Amino acid sequence: MTPEQRLDLQRRRRQKNWAVLGVLIALVALFFAISTARVLRG
């Protein structure tokens, strides 16, 4: 594997990790909003 290929692989892996983090944060925010709405509704 050439250094250029290795750097490209690392860059794509980093982008994928950031995308997964974004999805996880969105799910946490969604669950928090649903829980808050249920508590406030009574």
N, C-alpha and C positions, 0 to 999 in steps of 0.2 A: 504494500500500500504506500503510495507516494505521500509526501507531507501535505500536498494540496488536497488529496482525497481525505486524509485524516482530519484536516481543518474543516473541510466541508461536512464531514460526518459529525464532528463535534458541534458545528453551528446548527445543523438540523436537529440534533439531539437536544440542544439548549432551547431551540424554538419550540420543540414538542413539549419539553418540560414546562415552559412558560404557559403553553396552551392548557396543559393539564392543571396547572395551578389556577389559571383563570376559571376553568370549569368548576374546580373544587370550591373556590371562593364564591362563585355564583350560587352553587348548591347550598352552601352554608348560609348565605344571605337569604335565599328563598326559604329555607327551613326556619330561620330566625323570624322572617316576616310572617310566615304562616303561624308559628307558635305565638308570636306577639298578638296577632289578630284574634286567635282563639282565646287567649287569656283576657284580652280587653273586651271581647264580646260577652264573655261570661259563661 
